[in-house]
Amino acid sequence: MPVTRHRQRILEVLRDWFSKYDYSPTLEELCGELGKSPKHRATVQRWLQTMRGTDVDWDDNMARSIRLLHPDPTVQSQPQLPVVDTLRYLATGLTEWEGLSDDSDKVIPEALRLGLSRAYLTSLLQGDEEAPQNLPEFIDWANRPLAEWQPAKKELKYLADDVSLIEDGLLSEFTLQWHIEGSDTERQVQEKLLNDVRLECKQYQKEEAYREFRKLIITQPVLRYREYRQVMTSSALRPVRDFVSSAYIDLRKLQSEDVYRFCPRCKYPQRRKSDNSYGCRSPECDRLGRELKLNPIPTISVEEADEYKVVTPGIHRYGTIPGIWEIDLYQQLSQLGIRVTLWPEIDEYDLLVDFGHKQRWGIDVKDWSYLDRERLEKVKYRSELKATYVVFPDANEHYLRIRVVRDRLEPELGGVKLRLISEIIDAAKAILEGKNHA
């Protein structure tokens, strides 16, 4: 096909687009990238038709389906399925499989099945056919160095040449370190992303980027594509852009509905229950929504769903839901005129409350449904602070009974105190009133 000016320009724009985003542009967005106004849609569509089947293709009547048939070989494409997550599934599945009794040795754990499927699909997407297609092939593959698998070699920067999943017939140290404990493996793997971004930001001192990432997944678990594009090009989030990309998926990949409904508290898509009613994935949200009489969020149609991104269920469960209370306490204290910092020192605790004159509190906010002393003991008293608190929502008091049990628990916590959110607000007001009366 001859190289016309518009063809070359479209190819340049699409290659640049796909180097930044993991989804296709709409026709309107492509017009904008080409410097054309929306009224030139028909012209751009005519140009695309002359390139269809040679340079580009798309699915008729489907938004965001345009794709390059010959991506620029100089641009390194990102894997569509994170290799890190795939390896965690494989490591977890192998560990679970090893723990099965002899009578159950023919049952493949769900994590291993997911890992095998993802590894094979990743190889297909990247044009590498080294991944195993069945269990016997996998056992052989797992004994070989992972560096021989091209997707792993590309994505894992510091992968040693001799690391494998199985060594000398036993699970390798790599496998034992990478397996994830817990019954809901898929969500546990997604939760691991939160730890990964924390470790990355801690290692390279990206405190502000970490703070912006946490705020994003808590306050905007659902994004329209134009908002997602703005997020991905944000200077504040640039250091953690890859983590943002892994945290969000297409709404229609989350679930398929005729009409999408959203939780009025956390804003996440509701799901259909066995009785055909709808509710949040978090029972706490449903309960609080009823108690607070929150106004419903407008629904969207299946056609509109193509324009939305949402955080993964694991990010929602382990990042969004508990973070709502952290943001709520932060806002209440800030409105009193107190200087408050979210996730100081990259999540050493949740809030640093600074009254000035060396009067500072460290606060960890917990939305637990039960109290566990061992978990409480993981919160360490900070001697450089005036007080260290573990704070619980008042809504949880009826089954936590903080006011009743803390006299027994606090002596064993090395100076850490247990409080409800309302008690923290009252204590903060008392300090401010004392200063005002001084």
Secondary structure as UniProt FT lines:
FT   HELIX           5..20
FT   HELIX           27..33
FT   TURN            34..35
FT   HELIX           38..40
FT   HELIX           41..51
FT   TURN            53..55
FT   STRAND          56..57
FT   TURN            60..61
FT   TURN            63..64
FT   STRAND          67..68
FT   TURN            73..74
FT   HELIX           83..98
FT   HELIX           102..104
FT   TURN            105..106
FT   HELIX           110..126
FT   HELIX           135..142
FT   HELIX           146..148
FT   HELIX           150..155
FT   TURN            157..158
FT   TURN            161..162
FT   STRAND          166..167
FT   TURN            168..169
FT   STRAND          170..171
FT   HELIX           173..178
FT   HELIX           185..203
FT   TURN            204..205
FT   HELIX           207..219
FT   STRAND          222..224
FT   HELIX           225..232
FT   TURN            235..237
FT   HELIX           238..240
FT   HELIX           241..247
FT   STRAND          248..250
FT   HELIX           251..254
FT   STRAND          259..260
FT   TURN            264..266
FT   STRAND          271..272
FT   TURN            274..275
FT   STRAND          278..279
FT   HELIX           283..292
FT   STRAND          300..301
FT   TURN            302..303
FT   HELIX           304..307
FT   STRAND          308..311
FT   HELIX           313..315
FT   HELIX           316..320
FT   HELIX           321..335
FT   TURN            336..337
FT   STRAND          339..342
FT   HELIX           344..347
FT   STRAND          351..356
FT   TURN            357..358
FT   STRAND          359..365
FT   HELIX           373..376
FT   TURN            377..378
FT   TURN            383..384
FT   STRAND          387..392
FT   HELIX           394..396
FT   HELIX           397..400
FT   HELIX           402..409
FT   HELIX           410..412
FT   TURN            413..415
FT   STRAND          417..420
FT   HELIX           421..437
//
